[in-house]
C-alpha cells in the first residue's frame, strides 16, 4: 500500500529506541547510555521532569535528582532526544501536569516532541480502554488487561486530570500500540498518523515490543536484524533500559553483542522524532480511517493476548 521508504544518505533501514524511565537509576543509565553513545546510536530517552509525592506503581529517578539531570542534559547535548513519560511516576492533577511540562521546557529548552503514557497514571491520555474502539474496547473490558484502572482521564475535559489541550498545544508525537515485530513500519505503515476520534493527540506512532531485556533481545535476534535490513523498514523499539539490561554493574553481554552487530549494519540511527519527521516529509501525514485503526487495534489485542499477557 505504501511505497518502500528511501532512507537518507544511502542508508538501508532505520532503527531507534524509545526508553521509558521506569526503574532508572543514575548508575544503570550511565552504563547503558555510554554504550549506545559508543556505538554511534542516537535514540530517545523519556524522563519524568518532577518528583512525585506518593507511591508509584512503577517508579524511578526523576529530573529533580541533580546527577540524573546532568546525565540527561548531557545526552541531549550529544544528540539524544529527551522525551516525556507523563510528568512523574504517579497520577498528576492538571495543575501538576502543567507544572511538570513547564519544568520540562525550562530544563530542556523546548516542549517534549514525543511522549508515552506511564502505566499507573490515571491522567494518561486515550489510555486504558480509551485506546480502543467498538468491539475491541468491549473485548478489552472483558479481559481487563490493565488489572488496575481501565479508565484514564487526560482527554476528558470535565476531569481534574484533564490536560488534553496542553498535549495538543505542546506535544507532537504520542506512542500508542506496540507489536512483537521488528519492523514497526510494516505493522503500522500509517505512522505517524492522526486519529480524528482522538483530537487531543496531534500524531500517533507505534513501536516494537522490547519492554525488558528478554523481549528486547528476542526481537533484536540476528534473523530479525536481517529481516529489518532486507525489508528496508524502520524499528522504534519501546523499552525500559533499566529492566534487566545491567546486572551487578555490567551490561548484559548478549544485548551488547546484538546491538553492536546492528550498529555495524547500514542503518540510520536517529531519535524517534527525527525519524517520524522524516516519514512525514517522505509520505505526508496520514489521517487514519476507522477501518485502518480497527485493524491496528485487533493486531495489538492479539499480540497482548498471545505474548504479553496484558502488559502494555
Ligand atoms: Zn512507564
py3Dmol code that shows the C-alpha trace and the ligand (Angstrom):
import py3Dmol

protein = """\
ATOM      1  CA  UNK A   1       0.000   0.000   0.000  1.00  0.00           C
ATOM      2  CA  UNK A   2       2.793   2.405   0.923  1.00  0.00           C
ATOM      3  CA  UNK A   3       5.933   2.503  -1.227  1.00  0.00           C
ATOM      4  CA  UNK A   4       9.243   1.483   0.381  1.00  0.00           C
ATOM      5  CA  UNK A   5      10.821   4.438   2.198  1.00  0.00           C
ATOM      6  CA  UNK A   6      14.061   5.797   0.754  1.00  0.00           C
ATOM      7  CA  UNK A   7      16.283   6.448   3.749  1.00  0.00           C
ATOM      8  CA  UNK A   8      18.755   9.360   3.701  1.00  0.00           C
ATOM      9  CA  UNK A   9      22.463   9.057   2.810  1.00  0.00           C
ATOM     10  CA  UNK A  10      22.032   5.658   1.177  1.00  0.00           C
ATOM     11  CA  UNK A  11      21.022   4.024   4.468  1.00  0.00           C
ATOM     12  CA  UNK A  12      19.037   0.821   4.116  1.00  0.00           C
ATOM     13  CA  UNK A  13      16.806   0.830   7.197  1.00  0.00           C
ATOM     14  CA  UNK A  14      16.124   2.877  10.344  1.00  0.00           C
ATOM     15  CA  UNK A  15      16.380   1.879  13.976  1.00  0.00           C
ATOM     16  CA  UNK A  16      15.757   3.783  17.182  1.00  0.00           C
ATOM     17  CA  UNK A  17      14.722   3.264  20.798  1.00  0.00           C
ATOM     18  CA  UNK A  18      12.100   4.955  22.996  1.00  0.00           C
ATOM     19  CA  UNK A  19      13.291   4.284  26.547  1.00  0.00           C
ATOM     20  CA  UNK A  20      10.839   4.880  29.414  1.00  0.00           C
ATOM     21  CA  UNK A  21      12.406   5.882  32.770  1.00  0.00           C
ATOM     22  CA  UNK A  22      10.767   3.124  34.873  1.00  0.00           C
ATOM     23  CA  UNK A  23      13.328   1.788  37.402  1.00  0.00           C
ATOM     24  CA  UNK A  24      16.033   4.180  36.151  1.00  0.00           C
ATOM     25  CA  UNK A  25      18.990   4.849  38.429  1.00  0.00           C
ATOM     26  CA  UNK A  26      21.931   7.123  37.661  1.00  0.00           C
ATOM     27  CA  UNK A  27      24.256   4.098  37.690  1.00  0.00           C
ATOM     28  CA  UNK A  28      22.224   1.965  35.251  1.00  0.00           C
ATOM     29  CA  UNK A  29      21.510   4.800  32.863  1.00  0.00           C
ATOM     30  CA  UNK A  30      25.157   5.870  32.782  1.00  0.00           C
ATOM     31  CA  UNK A  31      26.293   2.364  31.827  1.00  0.00           C
ATOM     32  CA  UNK A  32      23.625   1.811  29.153  1.00  0.00           C
ATOM     33  CA  UNK A  33      23.946   5.227  27.547  1.00  0.00           C
ATOM     34  CA  UNK A  34      27.739   5.210  27.384  1.00  0.00           C
ATOM     35  CA  UNK A  35      27.402   2.029  25.362  1.00  0.00           C
ATOM     36  CA  UNK A  36      24.753   3.453  22.991  1.00  0.00           C
ATOM     37  CA  UNK A  37      26.886   6.537  22.510  1.00  0.00           C
ATOM     38  CA  UNK A  38      29.960   4.435  21.814  1.00  0.00           C
ATOM     39  CA  UNK A  39      28.075   2.581  19.074  1.00  0.00           C
ATOM     40  CA  UNK A  40      27.023   5.854  17.466  1.00  0.00           C
ATOM     41  CA  UNK A  41      23.322   5.302  18.172  1.00  0.00           C
ATOM     42  CA  UNK A  42      21.240   8.396  18.929  1.00  0.00           C
ATOM     43  CA  UNK A  43      17.941   7.400  20.484  1.00  0.00           C
ATOM     44  CA  UNK A  44      15.114   8.824  22.621  1.00  0.00           C
ATOM     45  CA  UNK A  45      15.232   8.909  26.415  1.00  0.00           C
ATOM     46  CA  UNK A  46      11.950   9.657  28.157  1.00  0.00           C
ATOM     47  CA  UNK A  47      12.076  11.283  31.587  1.00  0.00           C
ATOM     48  CA  UNK A  48       9.917  12.410  34.490  1.00  0.00           C
ATOM     49  CA  UNK A  49      10.615  16.130  34.962  1.00  0.00           C
ATOM     50  CA  UNK A  50       9.274  16.319  38.523  1.00  0.00           C
ATOM     51  CA  UNK A  51       9.458  14.154  41.608  1.00  0.00           C
ATOM     52  CA  UNK A  52       6.263  12.569  42.884  1.00  0.00           C
ATOM     53  CA  UNK A  53       4.954  12.646  46.421  1.00  0.00           C
ATOM     54  CA  UNK A  54       3.064   9.365  46.531  1.00  0.00           C
ATOM     55  CA  UNK A  55       3.588   5.659  45.997  1.00  0.00           C
ATOM     56  CA  UNK A  56       4.235   4.748  42.378  1.00  0.00           C
ATOM     57  CA  UNK A  57       3.098   1.569  40.649  1.00  0.00           C
ATOM     58  CA  UNK A  58       6.493   1.684  38.920  1.00  0.00           C
ATOM     59  CA  UNK A  59       8.942   4.378  39.970  1.00  0.00           C
ATOM     60  CA  UNK A  60      12.446   5.510  39.179  1.00  0.00           C
ATOM     61  CA  UNK A  61      14.699   8.526  39.427  1.00  0.00           C
ATOM     62  CA  UNK A  62      13.384  11.891  38.183  1.00  0.00           C
ATOM     63  CA  UNK A  63      14.955  15.093  36.852  1.00  0.00           C
ATOM     64  CA  UNK A  64      14.831  16.532  40.367  1.00  0.00           C
ATOM     65  CA  UNK A  65      17.879  14.357  41.073  1.00  0.00           C
ATOM     66  CA  UNK A  66      20.842  16.593  40.165  1.00  0.00           C
ATOM     67  CA  UNK A  67      23.120  13.801  38.983  1.00  0.00           C
ATOM     68  CA  UNK A  68      20.427  12.279  36.791  1.00  0.00           C
ATOM     69  CA  UNK A  69      19.555  15.682  35.350  1.00  0.00           C
ATOM     70  CA  UNK A  70      23.226  16.208  34.500  1.00  0.00           C
ATOM     71  CA  UNK A  71      23.253  12.838  32.748  1.00  0.00           C
ATOM     72  CA  UNK A  72      20.168  13.531  30.617  1.00  0.00           C
ATOM     73  CA  UNK A  73      21.113  17.103  29.689  1.00  0.00           C
ATOM     74  CA  UNK A  74      24.480  15.736  28.672  1.00  0.00           C
ATOM     75  CA  UNK A  75      22.737  13.137  26.498  1.00  0.00           C
ATOM     76  CA  UNK A  76      20.680  15.914  24.936  1.00  0.00           C
ATOM     77  CA  UNK A  77      23.883  17.792  24.032  1.00  0.00           C
ATOM     78  CA  UNK A  78      25.212  14.645  22.391  1.00  0.00           C
ATOM     79  CA  UNK A  79      22.179  14.390  20.104  1.00  0.00           C
ATOM     80  CA  UNK A  80      19.846  12.130  22.047  1.00  0.00           C
ATOM     81  CA  UNK A  81      16.199  13.225  22.203  1.00  0.00           C
ATOM     82  CA  UNK A  82      14.704  13.824  25.647  1.00  0.00           C
ATOM     83  CA  UNK A  83      11.009  12.944  25.759  1.00  0.00           C
ATOM     84  CA  UNK A  84       8.177  12.868  28.290  1.00  0.00           C
ATOM     85  CA  UNK A  85       6.671   9.920  30.188  1.00  0.00           C
ATOM     86  CA  UNK A  86       3.904  11.829  31.980  1.00  0.00           C
ATOM     87  CA  UNK A  87       5.351  14.384  34.379  1.00  0.00           C
ATOM     88  CA  UNK A  88       6.034  11.948  37.210  1.00  0.00           C
ATOM     89  CA  UNK A  89       5.570   8.286  38.179  1.00  0.00           C
ATOM     90  CA  UNK A  90       2.088   8.534  39.681  1.00  0.00           C
ATOM     91  CA  UNK A  91      -1.209  10.208  38.838  1.00  0.00           C
ATOM     92  CA  UNK A  92      -0.989  14.013  38.479  1.00  0.00           C
ATOM     93  CA  UNK A  93      -3.803  16.566  38.511  1.00  0.00           C
ATOM     94  CA  UNK A  94      -3.953  19.170  35.761  1.00  0.00           C
ATOM     95  CA  UNK A  95      -2.053  21.725  37.817  1.00  0.00           C
ATOM     96  CA  UNK A  96       0.830  19.306  38.452  1.00  0.00           C
ATOM     97  CA  UNK A  97       0.918  18.202  34.820  1.00  0.00           C
ATOM     98  CA  UNK A  98       1.140  21.866  33.752  1.00  0.00           C
ATOM     99  CA  UNK A  99       3.911  22.453  36.309  1.00  0.00           C
ATOM    100  CA  UNK A 100       5.804  19.377  35.099  1.00  0.00           C
ATOM    101  CA  UNK A 101       5.502  20.385  31.470  1.00  0.00           C
ATOM    102  CA  UNK A 102       6.736  23.901  32.247  1.00  0.00           C
ATOM    103  CA  UNK A 103       9.631  22.301  34.112  1.00  0.00           C
ATOM    104  CA  UNK A 104      10.425  20.157  31.077  1.00  0.00           C
ATOM    105  CA  UNK A 105      10.622  23.308  28.950  1.00  0.00           C
ATOM    106  CA  UNK A 106      12.810  25.030  31.495  1.00  0.00           C
ATOM    107  CA  UNK A 107      15.217  22.062  31.689  1.00  0.00           C
ATOM    108  CA  UNK A 108      15.477  21.150  28.018  1.00  0.00           C
ATOM    109  CA  UNK A 109      14.679  24.395  26.195  1.00  0.00           C
ATOM    110  CA  UNK A 110      11.720  23.034  24.243  1.00  0.00           C
ATOM    111  CA  UNK A 111       8.416  21.268  24.831  1.00  0.00           C
ATOM    112  CA  UNK A 112       8.569  17.468  24.511  1.00  0.00           C
ATOM    113  CA  UNK A 113       8.448  16.452  20.863  1.00  0.00           C
ATOM    114  CA  UNK A 114       7.390  12.942  21.796  1.00  0.00           C
ATOM    115  CA  UNK A 115       5.805  11.240  24.788  1.00  0.00           C
ATOM    116  CA  UNK A 116       4.480   7.919  26.032  1.00  0.00           C
ATOM    117  CA  UNK A 117       1.920   7.328  28.785  1.00  0.00           C
ATOM    118  CA  UNK A 118       3.186   5.743  32.011  1.00  0.00           C
ATOM    119  CA  UNK A 119       1.410   2.728  33.450  1.00  0.00           C
ATOM    120  CA  UNK A 120      -0.380   3.665  36.662  1.00  0.00           C
ATOM    121  CA  UNK A 121      -1.014   7.335  35.830  1.00  0.00           C
ATOM    122  CA  UNK A 122      -4.738   7.991  35.616  1.00  0.00           C
ATOM    123  CA  UNK A 123      -4.165  11.226  33.689  1.00  0.00           C
ATOM    124  CA  UNK A 124      -2.748   9.225  30.773  1.00  0.00           C
ATOM    125  CA  UNK A 125      -4.281  10.319  27.512  1.00  0.00           C
ATOM    126  CA  UNK A 126      -6.531   7.999  25.445  1.00  0.00           C
ATOM    127  CA  UNK A 127      -5.167   5.122  27.513  1.00  0.00           C
ATOM    128  CA  UNK A 128      -6.670   2.007  29.090  1.00  0.00           C
ATOM    129  CA  UNK A 129      -9.878   1.142  27.280  1.00  0.00           C
ATOM    130  CA  UNK A 130      -9.846   4.549  25.544  1.00  0.00           C
ATOM    131  CA  UNK A 131      -7.033   3.207  23.365  1.00  0.00           C
ATOM    132  CA  UNK A 132      -9.611   1.063  21.627  1.00  0.00           C
ATOM    133  CA  UNK A 133     -12.878   1.424  19.766  1.00  0.00           C
ATOM    134  CA  UNK A 134     -16.065  -0.573  19.255  1.00  0.00           C
ATOM    135  CA  UNK A 135     -15.801  -4.350  19.602  1.00  0.00           C
ATOM    136  CA  UNK A 136     -12.123  -4.111  20.531  1.00  0.00           C
ATOM    137  CA  UNK A 137     -12.992  -1.968  23.537  1.00  0.00           C
ATOM    138  CA  UNK A 138     -15.645  -4.436  24.648  1.00  0.00           C
ATOM    139  CA  UNK A 139     -13.147  -7.285  24.394  1.00  0.00           C
ATOM    140  CA  UNK A 140     -10.517  -5.286  26.274  1.00  0.00           C
ATOM    141  CA  UNK A 141     -13.001  -4.565  29.064  1.00  0.00           C
ATOM    142  CA  UNK A 142     -13.798  -8.266  29.342  1.00  0.00           C
ATOM    143  CA  UNK A 143     -10.149  -9.255  29.534  1.00  0.00           C
ATOM    144  CA  UNK A 144      -9.324  -6.258  31.749  1.00  0.00           C
ATOM    145  CA  UNK A 145      -5.677  -6.177  30.800  1.00  0.00           C
ATOM    146  CA  UNK A 146      -4.838  -3.146  32.880  1.00  0.00           C
ATOM    147  CA  UNK A 147      -5.630  -5.004  36.092  1.00  0.00           C
ATOM    148  CA  UNK A 148      -5.667  -1.577  37.733  1.00  0.00           C
ATOM    149  CA  UNK A 149      -7.728   1.300  36.430  1.00  0.00           C
ATOM    150  CA  UNK A 150      -9.079   0.890  32.907  1.00  0.00           C
ATOM    151  CA  UNK A 151     -10.221   4.482  32.856  1.00  0.00           C
ATOM    152  CA  UNK A 152      -7.855   7.323  32.122  1.00  0.00           C
ATOM    153  CA  UNK A 153      -8.829  10.946  32.089  1.00  0.00           C
ATOM    154  CA  UNK A 154      -6.181  13.002  30.266  1.00  0.00           C
ATOM    155  CA  UNK A 155      -8.565  13.686  27.379  1.00  0.00           C
ATOM    156  CA  UNK A 156     -11.771  14.211  29.406  1.00  0.00           C
ATOM    157  CA  UNK A 157     -12.429  17.964  29.661  1.00  0.00           C
ATOM    158  CA  UNK A 158     -14.541  17.739  32.803  1.00  0.00           C
ATOM    159  CA  UNK A 159     -11.932  15.784  34.786  1.00  0.00           C
ATOM    160  CA  UNK A 160      -9.484  17.419  37.223  1.00  0.00           C
ATOM    161  CA  UNK A 161      -6.862  15.274  35.455  1.00  0.00           C
ATOM    162  CA  UNK A 162      -7.548  16.801  32.013  1.00  0.00           C
ATOM    163  CA  UNK A 163      -4.500  18.045  30.097  1.00  0.00           C
ATOM    164  CA  UNK A 164      -5.545  17.247  26.514  1.00  0.00           C
ATOM    165  CA  UNK A 165      -5.203  20.901  25.479  1.00  0.00           C
ATOM    166  CA  UNK A 166      -1.606  21.006  26.770  1.00  0.00           C
ATOM    167  CA  UNK A 167      -0.825  17.792  24.921  1.00  0.00           C
ATOM    168  CA  UNK A 168      -2.316  19.184  21.703  1.00  0.00           C
ATOM    169  CA  UNK A 169      -0.519  22.519  22.033  1.00  0.00           C
ATOM    170  CA  UNK A 170       2.890  21.181  23.061  1.00  0.00           C
ATOM    171  CA  UNK A 171       3.481  17.541  22.088  1.00  0.00           C
ATOM    172  CA  UNK A 172       3.971  16.432  18.506  1.00  0.00           C
ATOM    173  CA  UNK A 173       4.012  12.621  18.724  1.00  0.00           C
ATOM    174  CA  UNK A 174       2.493  10.156  21.222  1.00  0.00           C
ATOM    175  CA  UNK A 175       3.204   6.418  21.346  1.00  0.00           C
ATOM    176  CA  UNK A 176       0.330   4.011  21.164  1.00  0.00           C
ATOM    177  CA  UNK A 177       0.313   0.373  20.003  1.00  0.00           C
ATOM    178  CA  UNK A 178       3.277  -1.988  20.382  1.00  0.00           C
ATOM    179  CA  UNK A 179       3.850  -5.154  18.392  1.00  0.00           C
ATOM    180  CA  UNK A 180       6.083  -8.206  18.543  1.00  0.00           C
ATOM    181  CA  UNK A 181       7.587  -7.389  15.158  1.00  0.00           C
ATOM    182  CA  UNK A 182      10.975  -5.804  14.467  1.00  0.00           C
ATOM    183  CA  UNK A 183       9.710  -3.749  11.520  1.00  0.00           C
ATOM    184  CA  UNK A 184       7.381  -1.287  13.237  1.00  0.00           C
ATOM    185  CA  UNK A 185       6.635   0.379   9.944  1.00  0.00           C
ATOM    186  CA  UNK A 186       5.380  -2.874   8.468  1.00  0.00           C
ATOM    187  CA  UNK A 187       2.895  -3.309  11.337  1.00  0.00           C
ATOM    188  CA  UNK A 188       1.855   0.337  11.202  1.00  0.00           C
ATOM    189  CA  UNK A 189       2.556   1.768   7.734  1.00  0.00           C
ATOM    190  CA  UNK A 190       0.370   4.807   8.531  1.00  0.00           C
ATOM    191  CA  UNK A 191       2.659   6.211  11.195  1.00  0.00           C
ATOM    192  CA  UNK A 192       2.829   8.936  12.137  1.00  0.00           C
ATOM    193  CA  UNK A 193      -0.940   9.292  11.842  1.00  0.00           C
ATOM    194  CA  UNK A 194      -3.667  11.417  13.332  1.00  0.00           C
ATOM    195  CA  UNK A 195      -6.918   9.989  14.539  1.00  0.00           C
ATOM    196  CA  UNK A 196      -9.999  12.232  14.168  1.00  0.00           C
ATOM    197  CA  UNK A 197     -11.638  10.385  17.083  1.00  0.00           C
ATOM    198  CA  UNK A 198      -8.737  11.368  19.384  1.00  0.00           C
ATOM    199  CA  UNK A 199      -8.178  15.052  18.640  1.00  0.00           C
ATOM    200  CA  UNK A 200      -6.012  15.969  21.651  1.00  0.00           C
ATOM    201  CA  UNK A 201      -3.116  13.966  20.242  1.00  0.00           C
ATOM    202  CA  UNK A 202      -1.565  15.531  17.145  1.00  0.00           C
ATOM    203  CA  UNK A 203       0.100  12.398  15.792  1.00  0.00           C
ATOM    204  CA  UNK A 204       0.486   8.824  16.940  1.00  0.00           C
ATOM    205  CA  UNK A 205       3.274   6.352  16.400  1.00  0.00           C
ATOM    206  CA  UNK A 206       3.598   2.628  17.050  1.00  0.00           C
ATOM    207  CA  UNK A 207       6.555   0.713  18.467  1.00  0.00           C
ATOM    208  CA  UNK A 208       8.100  -2.713  18.632  1.00  0.00           C
ATOM    209  CA  UNK A 209       7.712  -4.596  21.898  1.00  0.00           C
ATOM    210  CA  UNK A 210      11.049  -4.787  23.719  1.00  0.00           C
ATOM    211  CA  UNK A 211       9.890  -3.800  27.199  1.00  0.00           C
ATOM    212  CA  UNK A 212      12.652  -5.666  29.100  1.00  0.00           C
ATOM    213  CA  UNK A 213      15.930  -7.445  28.407  1.00  0.00           C
ATOM    214  CA  UNK A 214      14.180 -10.684  27.469  1.00  0.00           C
ATOM    215  CA  UNK A 215      11.764  -9.278  24.889  1.00  0.00           C
ATOM    216  CA  UNK A 216      14.323  -6.744  23.599  1.00  0.00           C
ATOM    217  CA  UNK A 217      16.852  -9.485  22.865  1.00  0.00           C
ATOM    218  CA  UNK A 218      14.249 -11.761  21.322  1.00  0.00           C
ATOM    219  CA  UNK A 219      13.167  -9.025  18.941  1.00  0.00           C
ATOM    220  CA  UNK A 220      16.715  -7.985  18.107  1.00  0.00           C
ATOM    221  CA  UNK A 221      17.808 -11.503  17.109  1.00  0.00           C
ATOM    222  CA  UNK A 222      20.200 -11.780  14.187  1.00  0.00           C
ATOM    223  CA  UNK A 223      17.480 -13.072  11.882  1.00  0.00           C
ATOM    224  CA  UNK A 224      15.203 -10.153  12.832  1.00  0.00           C
ATOM    225  CA  UNK A 225      18.006  -7.654  12.205  1.00  0.00           C
ATOM    226  CA  UNK A 226      18.499  -9.178   8.765  1.00  0.00           C
ATOM    227  CA  UNK A 227      14.754  -9.013   8.151  1.00  0.00           C
ATOM    228  CA  UNK A 228      14.657  -5.311   9.024  1.00  0.00           C
ATOM    229  CA  UNK A 229      17.546  -4.672   6.636  1.00  0.00           C
ATOM    230  CA  UNK A 230      16.035  -6.784   3.861  1.00  0.00           C
ATOM    231  CA  UNK A 231      12.671  -5.033   4.159  1.00  0.00           C
ATOM    232  CA  UNK A 232      14.223  -1.571   4.345  1.00  0.00           C
ATOM    233  CA  UNK A 233      11.960  -0.952   7.327  1.00  0.00           C
ATOM    234  CA  UNK A 234      12.005   1.114  10.493  1.00  0.00           C
ATOM    235  CA  UNK A 235      12.080  -0.107  14.065  1.00  0.00           C
ATOM    236  CA  UNK A 236      11.077   2.056  17.019  1.00  0.00           C
ATOM    237  CA  UNK A 237      11.925  -0.179  19.956  1.00  0.00           C
ATOM    238  CA  UNK A 238       9.862   0.554  23.050  1.00  0.00           C
ATOM    239  CA  UNK A 239      11.736  -0.452  26.170  1.00  0.00           C
ATOM    240  CA  UNK A 240      12.796   0.161  29.745  1.00  0.00           C
ATOM    241  CA  UNK A 241      16.580   0.095  29.616  1.00  0.00           C
ATOM    242  CA  UNK A 242      16.629  -0.265  33.398  1.00  0.00           C
ATOM    243  CA  UNK A 243      14.775  -3.606  33.233  1.00  0.00           C
ATOM    244  CA  UNK A 244      17.491  -6.227  33.415  1.00  0.00           C
ATOM    245  CA  UNK A 245      19.962  -4.743  30.922  1.00  0.00           C
ATOM    246  CA  UNK A 246      22.554  -4.063  33.643  1.00  0.00           C
ATOM    247  CA  UNK A 247      23.414  -6.635  36.299  1.00  0.00           C
ATOM    248  CA  UNK A 248      25.929  -6.010  39.056  1.00  0.00           C
ATOM    249  CA  UNK A 249      27.331  -3.051  37.169  1.00  0.00           C
ATOM    250  CA  UNK A 250      27.737  -4.895  33.866  1.00  0.00           C
ATOM    251  CA  UNK A 251      25.754  -4.657  30.673  1.00  0.00           C
ATOM    252  CA  UNK A 252      24.177  -7.912  29.541  1.00  0.00           C
ATOM    253  CA  UNK A 253      26.756  -9.429  27.117  1.00  0.00           C
ATOM    254  CA  UNK A 254      24.181 -10.767  24.643  1.00  0.00           C
ATOM    255  CA  UNK A 255      22.485  -7.362  24.461  1.00  0.00           C
ATOM    256  CA  UNK A 256      25.894  -5.825  23.757  1.00  0.00           C
ATOM    257  CA  UNK A 257      26.663  -8.343  21.048  1.00  0.00           C
ATOM    258  CA  UNK A 258      23.320  -7.929  19.300  1.00  0.00           C
ATOM    259  CA  UNK A 259      23.275  -4.139  19.431  1.00  0.00           C
ATOM    260  CA  UNK A 260      26.887  -3.931  18.261  1.00  0.00           C
ATOM    261  CA  UNK A 261      26.026  -6.181  15.318  1.00  0.00           C
ATOM    262  CA  UNK A 262      23.059  -3.965  14.432  1.00  0.00           C
ATOM    263  CA  UNK A 263      25.153  -0.795  14.676  1.00  0.00           C
ATOM    264  CA  UNK A 264      27.572  -2.188  12.072  1.00  0.00           C
ATOM    265  CA  UNK A 265      24.791  -2.645   9.508  1.00  0.00           C
ATOM    266  CA  UNK A 266      23.978   0.173   7.100  1.00  0.00           C
ATOM    267  CA  UNK A 267      21.209   1.675   9.213  1.00  0.00           C
ATOM    268  CA  UNK A 268      20.007   5.177  10.003  1.00  0.00           C
ATOM    269  CA  UNK A 269      20.209   5.589  13.788  1.00  0.00           C
ATOM    270  CA  UNK A 270      18.403   8.755  14.835  1.00  0.00           C
ATOM    271  CA  UNK A 271      15.991   9.679  17.646  1.00  0.00           C
ATOM    272  CA  UNK A 272      12.275   8.930  17.346  1.00  0.00           C
ATOM    273  CA  UNK A 273      11.195  12.470  16.428  1.00  0.00           C
ATOM    274  CA  UNK A 274      13.803  12.822  13.694  1.00  0.00           C
ATOM    275  CA  UNK A 275      12.667   9.505  12.247  1.00  0.00           C
ATOM    276  CA  UNK A 276       8.971  10.445  12.392  1.00  0.00           C
ATOM    277  CA  UNK A 277       9.619  13.906  10.913  1.00  0.00           C
ATOM    278  CA  UNK A 278      11.443  12.210   8.060  1.00  0.00           C
ATOM    279  CA  UNK A 279       8.500   9.872   7.434  1.00  0.00           C
ATOM    280  CA  UNK A 280       6.161  12.870   7.300  1.00  0.00           C
ATOM    281  CA  UNK A 281       8.451  14.588   4.796  1.00  0.00           C
ATOM    282  CA  UNK A 282       8.559  11.428   2.651  1.00  0.00           C
ATOM    283  CA  UNK A 283       4.942  10.350   2.621  1.00  0.00           C
ATOM    284  CA  UNK A 284       2.944  13.129   4.265  1.00  0.00           C
ATOM    285  CA  UNK A 285       0.799  12.937   7.374  1.00  0.00           C
ATOM    286  CA  UNK A 286      -1.800  10.215   7.404  1.00  0.00           C
ATOM    287  CA  UNK A 287      -5.312  10.613   8.775  1.00  0.00           C
ATOM    288  CA  UNK A 288      -6.285   7.141   9.790  1.00  0.00           C
ATOM    289  CA  UNK A 289      -9.690   5.731   8.887  1.00  0.00           C
ATOM    290  CA  UNK A 290     -11.768   3.796  11.409  1.00  0.00           C
ATOM    291  CA  UNK A 291     -11.209   0.633   9.383  1.00  0.00           C
ATOM    292  CA  UNK A 292      -7.436   1.052   9.412  1.00  0.00           C
ATOM    293  CA  UNK A 293      -7.485   1.849  13.090  1.00  0.00           C
ATOM    294  CA  UNK A 294      -9.649  -1.197  13.854  1.00  0.00           C
ATOM    295  CA  UNK A 295      -7.065  -3.415  12.130  1.00  0.00           C
ATOM    296  CA  UNK A 296      -4.263  -1.911  14.257  1.00  0.00           C
ATOM    297  CA  UNK A 297      -6.334  -2.450  17.404  1.00  0.00           C
ATOM    298  CA  UNK A 298      -7.104  -6.078  16.594  1.00  0.00           C
ATOM    299  CA  UNK A 299      -3.498  -6.831  15.823  1.00  0.00           C
ATOM    300  CA  UNK A 300      -2.405  -5.205  19.104  1.00  0.00           C
ATOM    301  CA  UNK A 301      -5.026  -7.098  21.126  1.00  0.00           C
ATOM    302  CA  UNK A 302      -3.929 -10.370  19.562  1.00  0.00           C
ATOM    303  CA  UNK A 303      -0.299  -9.603  20.419  1.00  0.00           C
ATOM    304  CA  UNK A 304      -1.252  -8.854  24.022  1.00  0.00           C
ATOM    305  CA  UNK A 305      -3.324 -11.994  24.439  1.00  0.00           C
ATOM    306  CA  UNK A 306      -0.691 -14.285  22.963  1.00  0.00           C
ATOM    307  CA  UNK A 307       2.603 -12.741  24.019  1.00  0.00           C
ATOM    308  CA  UNK A 308       2.447 -10.235  26.804  1.00  0.00           C
ATOM    309  CA  UNK A 309      -0.496 -11.451  28.877  1.00  0.00           C
ATOM    310  CA  UNK A 310      -1.810  -7.946  29.176  1.00  0.00           C
ATOM    311  CA  UNK A 311       1.289  -5.858  29.914  1.00  0.00           C
ATOM    312  CA  UNK A 312       1.182  -2.631  27.894  1.00  0.00           C
TER     313      UNK A 312
END
"""
ligand_1 = """\
1
ZN
Zn 6.421 3.715 32.483
"""
view = py3Dmol.view(width=600, height=400)
view.addModel(protein, "pdb")
view.setStyle({"model": 0}, {"cartoon": {"style": "trace"}})
view.addModel(ligand_1, "xyz")
view.setStyle({"model": 1}, {"stick": {}})
view.zoomTo()
view.show()
